[in-house]
Amino acid sequence: MELLSVDQIESIHLTSLRILEELGVEVMSPRALEIFKTAGADVDFKTMNVRLDRALVEKALRTAPSTFTLNSRNPQKQLTIGGNHLNFGLVAGPPNVHDRVRGRRPGNYADYCDFIRLAHHFNAIHLIGNQVCAPVELAANSRHLDTYFANLAYSDLSYHCTAIGTGRAMDGIRMMAIARGISLEAMAKSPGVITIISVNSPRRFDDSMSDGLIAMAEHGQPVVITPFTLMGAMAPVTLAAALAQQNAEALLGVVLTQLIRPGTPVMYGSFTSNVDMRSGAPAFGTPENTKANIASGQLARRYGLPYRTSNANASNAADAQAVYETEMSLWGAVLGHGNLIYHAAGWLEGGLTASFEKLVLDVEMLQHMMEFLKPIEVNEEELGFEAIKGVPTGGHFFASEHTMARYEHAFYQPLVSNWQNYEGWQVGGGKDATERATAVWQRALEEYQEPALDAAVREELTAYVDKRRIDIGTGDP
């Protein structure tokens, strides 16, 4: 869908270039500043402000690929990012976990591993995000090693590297290379991990994120540049202004990736929504958020870049609000043609909680969307003239040959929805959707089958984690 005209998109683009040329962006990494300076940008090392000429932007866009392939340890689960492809990612980043059985609690490693098992189990989740929940009982400076190991041991999906500094990014790259049995040089030609660089809007790239971006780009791994532009807080209250600011911040990140390694896969990221002007709290799944998801897709296509967006919500419970806000933002993400829809399963409480029930409800919505996106077949057999001819006026098609040949797979079979009549629903316990979702995730964990991992590879990964834990303890980043 296109909400904005060509002229409107161009106006946003030109305003973004003015922001980059006249105002600039603060870049807190000394190394990144040197890279920009060498490329001819106007760099003030005292204020760390970088101003870009539009020629630098245009040059970078010429080398940034429109599509790329992301490879996991399972060649059958290769993802195409860009073009006519949509991919859904697991929720990432919450410090807390919730389910109806055990309540809300701090993130922990056992729950983390269960979320990875569920991501592997359900076909609607294609990518593991950055720490589905924070395992807070583990050391903060090395817990990324444990989560990377869980990603590789309990699933065979590709995953998001934590790009807070060089060390965490490199650990993620190296561990995926070990799991695939290839060198770093081969990984650079065949990317296996991805990261998201969250811009500290307005107009600031912190040093850790910048250094993580540099490490990923140097090794040919995809980078997603995602400004965090909440209208009314980190961006102006008007959608056009917020999009212009988002666009400027995203373009600066795109330029940096291409200055480091031309051809590095890079995605245009959008996380534009609004705040509640009464409380200042973030709001998601709003009409403004949905429009931003669609409009940002137009901007990504303007530059020929793959597009990342999200289907977030701000509800504190896996309830009706959580679902209708998620459905609103999901439609915006799909109609905006998001090539990577991040946080697609399990996001709750504005991103502060990873929810087991919400993951299941989200998978139901994602599977609905996958079915909706299947093309409609129209041919002689599908038109069913003979079937219509064979049923008399006022009759029914329940027992017709056309129905009997197709009934098992004719329609989408729901994961959570209950289509019984009221009496039948009551006999079955009268459970609402959230209660039924509890049973689904519990059953999924019972049915989960761990993907095979070669014993020698597991041993090498364990040895790497043990060594790095020692290195980090002695101060090696």
RORO-645925 format. One record per residue: x, y, z of N, C-alpha, C in turn. Coordinates in steps of 0.1 Angstrom, whole numbers, plus 2048, in hexadecimal, padded with zeros to 3 digits. Layout:
N
XYZXYZXYZ ...
END
This chain:
477
8087F480080080080080980C800 8048177F980B8237F980282E7FE 80683380A7FE83E81080384C80B 80F84D80881585980481785A7F5 8158657EF8188677E08278687DE 82A8677D18398687CD83E8757D2 8368807D083B88D7D483D88E7E3 8348887EB8358887FA8428807FE 8448757F885086D7FC85D8757F8 85C87C7ED8688847E986A8907F3 85F8967F88608A180286789C80F 86389081386988A81F87888781D 87B88281188987F80D89188C80E 88C8968078948A38078968A9815 88C8A881D88D8AD82B8978A5832 8988988308A288F8368B0894832 8B18978268BF89B8218C28A8827 8B98B18298BC8BE8308C08BB83F 8BA8B28458BD8AE8538CC8AA853 8D08A184A8DD89C8498E78A6845 8E48AF83C8ED8B98388EF8C5841 8E38CA8478E38D684E8E48D485D 8DE8C98628DE8C78718E88BC875 8E88B186E8F28A68718EC89D87C 8F489387F8F18888888FD886891 8FB88589E9068828A890A8738A7 9168718A491C8648A39278628AE 92485A8B892D85A8C49398518C3 93A8498B89468408B69518478AF 95D8498B696884F8AF96C8488A2 96B83B8A296E83489596483788A 95883888D94E83C88395084A87E 954853887956861883962861879 96C85987B978859872973853864 96A84986596684485895E84E850 95585585794E86085095786B84B 96186F85396A87984F972875843 97786984397F86483797686482A 96986282C96086282095C86F81B 96087A82395D88781E95188E825 94C88883094188E838947899840 93E8A28449418AE84C9408A985B 94C8A786194C8A186F9528AB879 94A8AD88394F8B588E9538AC89A 9608A989C96489F8A69618A48B4 9608B18B695D8B68C494E8B38C8 9458B58BF9378B38C29328A58BD 93B89E8B59388918AF92D8928A5 92B89E89F9208A089692589D888 91D895880920891872916897869 91A89E85F9118A385591589D848 90B89884190D890834908898828 91089981E90C89E81190389380A 8F98988038F088E7FD8F78857F3 90288A7ED9098817E490E8747EB 9138767F891786A7FF90B860801 8FF8668048F485D8068F08567F9 8F085D7EE8ED8577E18F784C7DD 90484E7E090E8457DD90C8387E5 9098397F290782E7FA8FB8267F6 8F082C7F28E48257ED8E781D7E1 8F08217D98F381A7CD8FA80C7D0 90180B7DB9087FF7DE9007F67E8 8F67FB7EE8EE7F37F88E57EA7F0 8E57DD7F38DD7D37EC8CE7D47EF 8C67D17E58B77D27E78B27C57ED 8BA7BA7EC8B67AD7F38C37A67F7 8C179E8018CD7958058C778980B 8D077F80D8CC7728138D2770821 8CA76C82A8CF7698388CF75A83A 8DB75483D8DC74683E8DE74284D 8D67388518D873285E8E072585D 8E171E8688E87118688E0706860 8D370985D8CB7008558C9706848 8CF70183D8CE7068308BF70782B 8B66FF8318A86FF82D8A170B832 8A771383C8A171E8428A772B83E 8AC72C8328B273882C8A774282A 8AA74F82E8A075982C8A5763821 89B76781989D77281089877E816 8A078881789C79581D89C7A0812 8907A480F88E7AE8058857A87FA 8837B07F087A7AC7E586C7A97EA 86679E7E585879A7E88587907F3 85F7937FE86078980985D791816 85578A81F85378F82C858784836 85F78884086477F84A860784858 85D77B86185877F86E86377B879 86678488287078288C86A78089A 8707798A386D7778B186F7858B9 8677878C38687938CB8767938D1 87B7A08D38897A18D788A7AC8E1 8927AA8EC8967B48F588F7B6902 8847B090487D7B39118857AE91D 8847B692888B7B19358827A893D 8757A793986C79E941865794938 85F78A93F85877F93984B77D940 84177993983477693F82D76A939 82676394181C75993C811758947 8057539437FA75294D7FC748958 80673F95680873596181173A96C 81C741968826745971827754974 81F75C96C81E76A96E82A772968 82B77F96B83678796684378696F 84E78596885B78296F866788967 87278A96E87E78E96688278395C 88778895188C77E94789777594C 8977699488A075F94D8A4755941 8AE74D9448B47459398AA739935 8A473493F89A72993C88F72D933 88973993687F73E92E884742920 89074792089674B91389773F90A 89B73490F89D72790788F722903 88572490B87871F9078727288FB 8757358FC87173D8F18787398E4 8857368E588C7318D98867248D3 88271B8DC87C70F8D886E7128D1 86771B8D685A71E8D085C7258C2 86672D8C186A7348B486D7298AA 87471F8AE8787148A586B70B8A2 86270A8AB8567018A984C70789F 84A7148A083F71A89884471F88A 83D71C88084271F87284172E86F 83A73587783874387484374C879 84D74788085874E88586574B87D 86B75487787675186E884756873 88475E87D891764882890766891 89B76489889C7668A68A17748A8 89B77C8B089F78A8B38AA78A8BD 8AD7968C18B77998CB8B37978D9 8B678B8DF8B27878EC8A37898EF 89C77F8EC88D77F8EE8897838FC 89278090589178691389F786919 8A17909228AE7919278B0786933 8B977D9328BB77493D8C377B948 8BC7819518C278B95A8CB784965 8C97779678D17709718DF76D96C 8E276F95F8EF76D9598F677A958 90477995890C78595890978E94B 90779B94E9027A494390C7A5937 9197A393B9237A5930926799928 92078D92C923781924916779921 90A77E9268FE7769248FB775915 90077E90D8FD77C8FE90376F8F9 90E76A8FF91475D8FB90A7528FD 9037529098F974890C8ED749903 8E97559008DD7568F78E07528E9 8EC7558E48F07508D78F17418D6 8F673B8E18F772D8E28E97268E1 8E072C8E98D27278E98CC7288DB 8CE7348D48C97368C78CD72A8BE 8DA7268BF8E071C8B68DD70E8BA 8DB70C8C78D86FE8CC8CA6FA8CB 8C17048CE8B27008CF8AA7048C2 8B170B8B88AA70E8AC8B570D8A1 8B070D8948B970E8898B671A880 8B17248878AE7318808BA73A881 8BA7448788C474F87A8C0758885 8C976088A8C67688968CC776895 8C777E89E8CC78C89F8D878D8A8 8E37938A48EE7958AD8EC7A28B5 8F07A18C18F07AD8CA8FC7B68C6 8F97C28C09037CB8BB9077D68C4 9077D38D190B7DD8DB91A7DB8DD 9217E28D49307E18D49357D68CA 9427D68C89487CC8BE9477BE8C3 94A7BC8D094C7AE8D593F7A68D4 9347AB8D79277A38D79247A08C8 9267AA8BF9237A78B192C79C8AC 93979D8AF9427938AA93F7858B0 93B7848BC9387778C292C7718BA 9227798B79177738B091B76F8A2 92477689B92877288E93076688F 93A76589894375989993B74D89D 93174E8A692A7428AA92173D89F 91B74589791474088B91D73A881 92974087F93373987693772C87B 93972A88893C71D88D93071388B 92471788D91870F88B91770B87D 91B71387491A710865926709860 93070986893D70286494470A859 94471785A94A71F84F95372A856 95B73084E96473B85395D748853 96375285995E76085995E76584B 96876284396876683595C76182E 95975483094D74F82994075582F 94075883C93475E84193276C83B 93C77383893B78083293477F824 93677481D93077281092376C811 92076681C91375F81F90E76282D 90876E82F90577383C8FC769844 8FE7688518F675F8598F0765865 8F37728688ED7798748EA78786F 8E278E8778DE79B8748DD7A3881 8DE7B08808DD7B988C8D47C5889 8CF7CB8948C77D78938CF7E289A 8D17ED8948D87F889A8CC80289D 8CA8048AA8BF80D8AE8C581B8B0 8C08248A88C58328A98BF8388B5 8C783F8BD8C28468C98BC8548C4 8B08538BF8A985F8BA8A78698C5 8A88768C28AB87C8B58B987D8B2 8BD8788A78CA87B8A08D68778A8 8D786B8AE8E38678B58E58588B3 8F28558AF8F78478AE9008458BA 8FD83D8C390783B8CE9138338CA 91E8338D292A82D8CE92981E8CD 9228188D79218098D791A8048CA 90F80A8C79078068BB90F8098AF 9168148AE91E8178A292980D8A0 9308098AB93B7FF8AA9357F18A7 9297EE8AC9237E18A89207E1899 91B7EC8949187EE8869257EC87E 92F7F288293C7F187B9417E287A 9407DB8859447CD88693C7C487C 92F7C687D9267BF8749297C2865 92A7CE86292C7D285493A7CD84F 9447CE8579517C98539517BB850 9487B38569477A585393B7A184A 9367AB84492C7A883991E7A383F 91B7A684C90F7A18519047AD851 8F87A984E8ED7B384C8EB7BC859 8E97C98568E67D38618D97D985E 8D07DA8688C47E18678C57EF86F 8C37FA8688C480786E8B580B872 8B380C87F8A580E8848A581A88E 8A182688989F83189289382E89B 8948338A88898318B188283E8B3 8798408AA87384E8A986484D8AE 8628508BB8558518C08518608BF 8468628B884186F8B683C8758C3 8418828C683E8888D28488878DD 85287E8DA85D87C8E486A87D8DD 86E8738D587A8738CD8798788BF 86D87D8BB86B8828AE85F88C8AF 85E8958A585389E8A58458978A5 83B89E8A982D8988AA82789589C 82C89C89282589988582C88E87E 82488687782A87A87183487D866 83188785E83B88B85384888F859 84989686485589A86A85C88E870 85588587785B87987D861870872 85A86F86685F86785B86C86D856 86C87B85587888185088487F859 88288086688D87E86F89186F86F 88786686F88A85886E893855862 88F85B85789585984A8A485D84A 8A68698508B486F8518BD865859 8B78618658BF85986D8C284B867 8B88458608BA8398598C583A84E 8C48458468CD84783B8DB848840 8DD84F84B8EB8508508F1842853 8E983A85A8EE82C85D8F0824850 8E88268468EA81F8398F7823833 8FA83083390783682E91382F835 91282F84391D82984A92081B846 91681384591880584191F804833 91C80C82A92180C81D93081281C 93281B82594082082694A81682B 94580D83494D80383A94F7F8830 9457F382A9467E882093B7E9816 93E7EF80A9337F180092D7E37FD 9207E37FC9187D77F99147D0806 9177D58129127CF81E9037CF81E 8FD7C48218EE7C48228EA7CE82D 8E07D682A8DB7E08348CC7E2832 8C57E383D8B67E483C8B27F2841 8A87F783B8A18038408987FF84B 89A80485789280186288980C867 87C80886B87381287086D80E87D 86D81788786681489385F821898 85882788F852834891844831897 8418368A28348368A88328438B0 8298438BA82684F8C182684C8D0 8268568D88258558E78178598EB 8138548F68068598FD80A867902 8038718FD80787F90180388290F 7FA87A9157F687C92380187692D 80786B92981186593281F86492D 82186692082E86591A832856917 82984D91A82C83F91782B83C908 83483390483382F8F58268288F2 82182A8E68158248E181881D8D4 8138118D281580A8C68078048C1 8078018B47FB7FC8AE7F08078AD 7F58138AD7EC81F8AB7EA82289C 7E082A8997DF82D88A7EC834885 7F283C88D7FF84388980A839887 80B82F89081582588E81281C881 80681987F802811873806819866 80282686680682E85A81582F859 81C83186482B83286383182585D 82B81986183080D85C82E80C84C 82381184882181183982981B832 82A82783783183283084082F830 84582983B85482683B85781B831 84E81282E850809823852810816 84A81B81484C82380885A829807 85F82E81286C83481287782A810 87581E81687F813813880810804 87480F7FE87380C7F08798177E7 8788237EC87D82F7E588C82D7E4 8938277EE8A18257EE8A68177E9 89C80F7E68A08017E28A67F97ED 8A17FB7F98A77F480589C7EA80B 8A17DF8108977D68178927DE824 8867DA82887F7E283287C7DA83F 8807DF84A87D7D98578727E285F 8687DB86485E7E286C85A7D9877 8507DC87F84B7D488A83C7D588C 8377CB8938287CB8968277CB8A5 82B7D68AB82B7D78BA81D7DB8C0 81C7DA8CD8107DF8D48157E48E2 80C7EB8E980F7F18F68077EB901 8007E08FF7F87DA9098007D4914 7FB7D49218027CE92C7FE7BF92E 7F57BA9267F07AD9277ED7A7919 7ED79A9187EA79390C7DB79390A 7D579F9087C77A09087C27A68FA 7B67AB8FA7B07B08EE7B87BC8E9 7BD7C58F27C57D08EE7D27CC8E7 7D87C28ED7E57BD8E77E37B88D9 7D77B18D67D57AC8C97D07B68BF 7C77BF8C37C37C98B97CE7D38B5 7D77D68BF7E27DF8BC7EC7D88B3 7EF7CB8B67F87C38AE7F37C28A0 7E67BF89F7E07BD8927E17CA88A 7DF7D68907E07E28897EE7E4884 7F87E388D8067E588880A7DA87E 8057CE8808087C38768037C6868 7F77CB8677F27CF85A7FB7DA854 7FF7E485C8087EE8578157E8852 81A7DF85A8277D88568267D1849 81B7C98488197C183C8157CA830 80C7D48318097DD8268157E6823 81E7E882C82A7EF8298347E7823 8327DA82283A7D081C8477CF824 8467CD8318527CA8398597BD836 8657BE83286C7B282E8717AA83B 8727B18468757AB85386B7B285D 8627AB8628597B086C85E7AB87A 8657B488186C7B188D8627B1899 8657AA8A485D7A98B084F7A38AC 84E79B8A284179789D83A78D8A6 8417868AF83A77D8B783F77E8C6 8367828CF8397818DD83B78F8E4 83A79A8DD83C7A78E28307AB8EB 8337B08F78287B58FF82E7C1908 8257C990D8287D39178327DE911 8307E19048387EB8FD8477E68FC 8497D98FC8567D38FA85D7D0907 8567D291385C7CF92085B7C0924 8527B991D84F7AB92184D7A2915 85379691585178C90C847782911 83C78090A83177990F82F76C907 82E76190F82B75490881E753901 8137589088067589028067628F6 80C76D8F780C7778EC8137718E0 81E7698E28257638D781B75A8CF 8137528D680A7498D07FF7518C8 7F975C8CF7EF7648C87F576B8BC 80276F8BD8097758B180B76B8A6 80F75F8A981175589F804752898 7F875289F7EB7518987E975C88E 7EC7698927EB7748897F477387E 80176F88080A76E87580676386B 8017588707FD74E8677F175285F 7E875A8657DD76085E7E2768852 7EC7718567F277984C7F9772840 80076784480675F83A7FC758831 7F17548367E674E82E7E0759825 7DE76582B7D87708237E0773817 7ED7738197F777780E7F876D803 7F37618057F47577FA7EB75B7EF 7F075B7E27E875F7D77DB7567D5 7D175C7D07C57547CD7C674E7BF 7C47417BF7C57397B27B773A7AB 7B873D79E7AC73E7967AF735789 7A972A7897AA72177D79E71877C 79D71077279170877078D70077C 7976F97827946F178D78F6F9799 79670479C79370C7A77857137A6 78271779977571E79776971579A 76B7087997616FE79E7536FF798 75370178B74670278473E6F5786 7456E978473E6DC7857396DA793 7406DF79D73C6DE7AB72F6E67AD 72E6F27A87226FA7A97176F37A2 71A6EE79670F6E778E70A6DB795 7126D479D70E6C87A37066C97B0 7056D57B56FD6D77C16F06DE7BD 6E46D87C16D86DF7BD6D56EC7C4 6CD6F47BE6C97017C46C46FE7D2 6C97067DC6C57057EA6CC6F97F1 6D56F27EA6DC6E77F16E86EC7F9 6F26E37FB6FE6E680270A6DF7FC 7156E47FF7226DE7FA72A6D6804 7246D381072C6CB81A7306BE814 7286B780D72B6A980972F6A87FA 7306B47F47336B37E57416AE7E3 7446A87D77516A37D475C6AD7D5 7586B97D07626C47D07666C87DF 75D6C87E87606CA7F67686BF7FC 7636B27FA7696A78007786A57FC 77B6A97F07896A87EB7926B27F1 78C6BD7F77946C87FC7936CC80B 7896C68117856CB81E7906CC829 7996C28287A46C28337AD6CE832 7AF6D38267B96DE8257B26EA81E 7A56EB81E79F6F68167A170381D 7A170482A7A27118317AD71183B 7B171D8407BB71E84A7B5718857 7BE70F85D7BA70986A7C0711876 7B871787E7BD7208897C5719893 7CE7208997D771C8A47D071E8B1 7C97298B37C372E8BF7B472F8BE 7AF7348B37A17378B279872B8B5 78C72E8BB7837238BE7767278B6 77271E8AD7667218A575A7188A9 75A7138B574E70B8B97437158BC 73670F8BD72C7188C272D71A8D1 7257228D77267268E572671A8EE 71C7118EB71A7058F47266FC8F3 72B6FA8E77376F18E67436F88EC 7457058EB75070C8F174F70B901 74370C90674170A9157456FD919 7416F29127446E59167536E3916 75A6E990D7696E890C7706F0917 7696F792076F6FE92A76D70D929 76771291E76472091D77172991E 77C72491878972B91978A73690F 78F74291379174D90979E74A902 7A17538F87AC7518EF7BA7518F7 7BB7599017C875A9097CA74D910 7BF7479167C073A91D7C372F913 7BD7309077C17258FD7CF7278F9 7D47338F87E27358F47EC72F8FE 7E872F90B7F07289157F271A912 7E771390F7E870590B7F07028FF 7EF70C8F57F770A8E980670A8EB 80B7158F38197158F581E70A8FD 81670590781A6FA90F81B6ED907 8116EB8FE8126E08F581D6E18EB 8206ED8E682B6EF8DD8386EB8E3 83B6EF8EF8476EB8F68486DC8F8 83D6D58FA83D6C78FB8406C08EE 83B6C68E383D6C08D684A6C48CF 8516CF8D585D6D48CF8686C98CD 86E6CA8C18796C08BE8866C98BC 8906C68C489C6CE8C28A36CA8B5 8A76D48AE8AE6D28A18BC6CC8A4 8C06C289B8CD6BC89D8D86C689C 8E26C48A58EE6CC8A48FA6C38A6 9036C389C90E6BA89C9166BB8A9 9196B08AF9206AF8BC92D6B78BC 9356B78B19416BE8B093F6CD8B0 9346D18A99306DF8A892C6E48B6 9246DC8BD9206E08CA92C6E28D3 9356D98D29416D98DA9496E68D7 94A6E98CA9526F58C794B7028CB 93E7028CA93670E8CF93870F8DF 9377048E69397058F494770A8F8 9517058F195F7098F49607188F1 95A71D8E695B72B8E29547338EE 94972F8F29427378FD94A737909 95072C90D95872B919964734918 96B73490D97773D90B97374B90B 96874F90496475D904960762911 95A75991995575D92696276192F 96C75992D97975C93497F76A92F 97F76B92298477791C97D784921 96F78392196778E92596A791934 96C78793C96F78994A97C79094C 98578F9439927959449927A393D 9877A79389867B49329867B5923 9887A991C9887A990E9797AB909 9777B59009697B88FC9637AC8F4 
END
